[in-house]
Amino acid sequence: MILFILALVLIILIVYIWKNKIVLRVDTFFRKGFKKNDDKYGVYCFTGKQGDGKTYSLVDTLSQTGKNKIKICNIKSLCNSGYCFYGLQNFNKNLLKNSTFEKIYIYENDFNKIVDFLQNRDDCKDFIIIYDEIFTLIEKGKLSKDCLAFLSQMRKRGLYLYTTAQEWLEINITFRRYVRYQVACKMINIPILNFALSINEINNAYEMKWDNLENEYIAPRVKTTIKKCSKKLADSYDTFETIETQGKLLSR
């Protein structure tokens, strides 16, 4: 009976390979190979309306992934939480030889300069980028083709880029495809217990597919995280700060 089942499975496999015109290069299995790196680098877009905790969730994620990394950021209040170089032209890595990168920030509002600074470096993994509302710049045509190519190569360069947007579905589908993970943010109060919860629905934007029922491209859910909000984390940045993104003022 077991031999019959094995024979049946083998026949089904042969038919499947023949039907789908699969070519199995047996000779390659005798060569030295390598393991695919399944990392989490790429563009993370934190979405939600004002008050839903986009920036909070971004800073919370940064506290986990930004350890021992130099943060290039266009949020001044976040830069004030550590030692900050104001402008990439003032950055001097030699000053950091005897210190950890954990509290090192570079404030830079011009994303084109950030790309110029990083695209020819071999040590991109030392850096992480936090840039509010980058898709506003893209949709206004404020970024060069080099910048768009740079965004599509984040995994290859070993870089994280964290950005925000109020409405995920209002971002052009072409630009949504630059995103590795969309993090849909929600913050709710628990009145009796007097604290707030941060709820993040993490969706894999690389696997977006058309959904006939939703009449829209949908990114499959990876997981949902629920956390109690931290006052210390919320106090580490200014929720009322206004970001100037190359001529356009954006309220956070």
C-alpha positions as MATLAB code, in Angstrom:
seq = 'MILFILALVLIILIVYIWKNKIVLRVDTFFRKGFKKNDDKYGVYCFTGKQGDGKTYSLVDTLSQTGKNKIKICNIKSLCNSGYCFYGLQNFNKNLLKNSTFEKIYIYENDFNKIVDFLQNRDDCKDFIIIYDEIFTLIEKGKLSKDCLAFLSQMRKRGLYLYTTAQEWLEINITFRRYVRYQVACKMINIPILNFALSINEINNAYEMKWDNLENEYIAPRVKTTIKKCSKKLADSYDTFETIETQGKLLSR';
ca = [
       0.000    0.000    0.000;
       2.839    2.373    0.886;
       4.599    1.589   -2.402;
       1.370    2.284   -4.275;
       1.002    5.706   -2.585;
       4.639    6.589   -3.301;
       4.245    5.565   -6.932;
       1.058    7.649   -7.216;
       2.782   10.700   -5.725;
       5.708   10.239   -8.131;
       3.366   10.028  -11.123;
       1.498   13.172  -10.012;
       4.819   14.981   -9.552;
       6.034   13.954  -13.029;
       2.747   15.072  -14.619;
       2.930   18.410  -12.742;
       6.524   19.017  -13.899;
       5.642   18.112  -17.493;
       2.451   20.203  -17.540;
       4.161   23.294  -16.110;
       7.289   22.839  -18.262;
       9.549   22.766  -15.192;
      13.231   22.133  -15.891;
      15.056   20.628  -12.911;
      18.806   21.181  -13.208;
      19.991   18.151  -11.213;
      23.662   18.985  -11.801;
      23.348   22.218   -9.782;
      22.554   20.232   -6.608;
      26.138   18.931   -6.573;
      27.629   22.441   -6.423;
      28.340   24.607   -3.400;
      25.324   26.796   -2.679;
      24.304   29.569   -0.309;
      21.383   30.448    1.925;
      19.015   33.231    0.893;
      19.077   36.190    3.300;
      15.492   36.721    4.465;
      15.919   40.055    6.244;
      13.420   42.778    7.107;
      15.121   45.746    5.447;
      13.054   48.091    3.281;
      10.502   50.916    3.435;
       8.024   50.820    6.330;
       4.979   53.074    5.961;
       3.063   53.877    9.170;
      -0.472   54.920    8.258;
      -3.441   56.364   10.116;
      -5.323   59.586   10.704;
      -4.112   62.281   13.108;
      -4.162   60.964   16.645;
      -3.947   57.308   15.602;
      -0.347   57.032   16.794;
       1.623   56.889   13.521;
       4.660   58.702   14.907;
       4.390   56.856   18.225;
       4.430   53.485   16.450;
       7.341   54.636   14.274;
       9.385   55.698   17.313;
       8.451   52.473   19.120;
       9.698   50.394   16.165;
      12.807   52.560   15.957;
      13.606   51.812   19.598;
      13.904   48.140   18.620;
      15.572   48.294   15.196;
      17.611   51.490   15.598;
      20.032   50.229   18.212;
      23.667   50.859   17.235;
      22.541   52.715   14.107;
      22.964   56.369   13.147;
      19.531   57.902   12.531;
      19.102   60.272    9.591;
      15.896   62.107   10.390;
      13.709   65.075    9.382;
      11.924   65.250   12.760;
      13.814   67.805   14.869;
      12.251   66.859   18.205;
      13.324   63.240   17.703;
      16.874   64.370   16.943;
      16.913   66.301   20.230;
      16.745   63.013   22.159;
      20.431   62.369   21.465;
      23.589   63.901   20.007;
      22.647   65.547   16.706;
      24.565   66.699   13.638;
      22.497   69.405   11.929;
      22.957   68.713    8.242;
      24.768   65.871    6.518;
      27.606   68.239    5.632;
      28.434   68.492    9.344;
      28.500   64.753    9.980;
      31.874   63.462   11.127;
      32.041   59.744   11.816;
      35.503   60.096   13.336;
      33.904   61.754   16.370;
      31.964   58.539   17.040;
      34.854   56.064   17.286;
      34.610   55.685   21.037;
      30.829   55.957   21.410;
      27.735   53.937   20.601;
      25.579   54.910   17.623;
      22.383   54.453   19.622;
      21.916   58.164   20.453;
      23.459   59.649   17.297;
      21.169   61.583   14.921;
      21.661   63.564   11.730;
      18.937   66.110   11.001;
      18.422   66.460    7.240;
      15.275   67.741    5.541;
      16.423   67.307    1.911;
      15.887   63.685    0.877;
      17.914   64.164   -2.309;
      20.937   64.948   -0.109;
      20.294   61.813    1.941;
      20.374   59.707   -1.224;
      23.568   61.417   -2.433;
      25.133   60.727    0.967;
      24.225   57.024    1.135;
      24.069   55.620   -2.391;
      27.840   55.347   -2.853;
      28.642   54.141    0.670;
      29.631   50.593    1.557;
      28.518   50.926    5.182;
      24.795   51.694    4.765;
      23.916   49.180    7.481;
      25.229   51.683   10.030;
      22.335   54.014    9.181;
      18.558   54.128    9.419;
      16.315   56.771    7.792;
      13.235   58.368    9.370;
      11.461   60.675    6.929;
       7.921   61.932    7.525;
       5.506   61.935    4.557;
       7.994   60.950    1.856;
       5.179   60.009   -0.539;
       4.065   63.643   -0.569;
       7.422   64.476   -2.150;
       7.180   61.613   -4.627;
       3.672   62.488   -5.801;
       4.649   66.154   -6.186;
       7.597   65.112   -8.380;
      10.125   66.529   -5.887;
      12.426   63.501   -5.955;
      14.875   62.597   -8.708;
      14.935   59.278  -10.561;
      18.013   58.369   -8.513;
      15.910   58.742   -5.350;
      13.192   56.447   -6.690;
      15.803   53.873   -7.701;
      17.322   54.193   -4.222;
      13.933   53.460   -2.595;
      13.594   50.297   -4.654;
      17.012   49.063   -3.463;
      16.578   49.394    0.296;
      16.852   45.650    0.987;
      19.918   45.344   -1.222;
      21.600   48.189    0.668;
      20.646   46.847    4.098;
      18.634   49.929    5.008;
      15.445   50.659    6.902;
      13.393   53.717    5.942;
      10.457   54.673    8.173;
       7.855   57.084    6.828;
       4.234   58.050    7.484;
       1.051   58.675    5.514;
      -2.495   59.442    6.591;
      -4.283   57.461    3.870;
      -2.610   54.313    2.526;
      -5.065   53.842   -0.345;
      -4.572   57.416   -1.549;
      -0.934   56.650   -2.353;
      -0.515   55.768   -6.025;
      -0.205   51.990   -6.427;
       3.108   52.472   -8.258;
       4.554   54.173   -5.181;
       2.932   51.751   -2.731;
       5.044   49.030   -4.341;
       8.181   50.662   -2.899;
       6.910   49.730    0.576;
       7.994   46.507    2.296;
       5.514   46.701    5.179;
       2.465   48.898    5.707;
       1.772   49.407    9.405;
      -1.837   50.508    9.962;
      -1.860   52.345   13.300;
      -4.628   52.846   15.808;
      -4.470   54.276   19.329;
      -7.409   53.896   21.711;
      -8.018   55.030   25.288;
      -9.018   52.652   28.069;
     -10.965   55.122   30.260;
     -11.426   53.219   33.527;
      -7.828   52.015   33.666;
      -6.568   55.409   32.439;
      -4.107   54.268   29.777;
      -3.971   53.932   25.989;
      -3.338   50.982   23.707;
      -1.324   51.102   20.488;
      -2.636   48.651   17.876;
      -0.548   47.954   14.770;
      -1.794   45.868   11.860;
       1.312   44.899    9.880;
       0.687   44.104    6.212;
       3.135   42.723    3.623;
       3.033   45.277    0.813;
       5.387   43.179   -1.333;
       2.569   40.633   -1.657;
      -0.201   43.052   -2.675;
      -2.839   41.458   -4.903;
      -6.043   42.677   -6.514;
      -9.152   41.841   -4.500;
     -12.398   41.767   -6.517;
     -14.571   42.185   -3.414;
     -12.635   45.207   -2.125;
     -12.062   46.520   -5.668;
      -8.553   47.432   -4.556;
      -5.028   46.066   -4.145;
      -4.815   44.445   -0.717;
      -1.635   43.667    1.223;
      -1.979   40.428    3.238;
      -1.839   40.678    7.024;
       1.375   39.461    8.672;
       0.374   40.061   12.276;
      -1.378   42.462   14.645;
       0.413   43.766   17.737;
      -1.272   45.346   20.779;
       0.830   47.272   23.290;
       0.216   49.510   26.261;
       1.471   52.997   25.379;
       4.591   54.243   27.126;
       4.648   57.822   28.473;
       8.455   57.875   28.258;
       8.301   56.973   24.565;
       5.586   59.543   23.838;
       7.606   62.273   25.592;
      10.658   61.571   23.409;
       9.259   63.594   20.464;
       6.977   66.585   19.900;
       3.507   65.595   18.656;
       2.784   69.237   17.705;
       5.915   69.691   15.607;
       5.351   70.890   12.058;
       7.547   69.267    9.434;
       8.706   71.338    6.496;
       9.150   68.962    3.566;
      10.911   70.930    0.830;
       8.536   73.865    0.787;
       5.404   72.128    2.080;
       4.390   72.357    5.732;
       2.973   69.163    7.163;
       1.162   68.978   10.475;
       2.008   65.943   12.577;
];
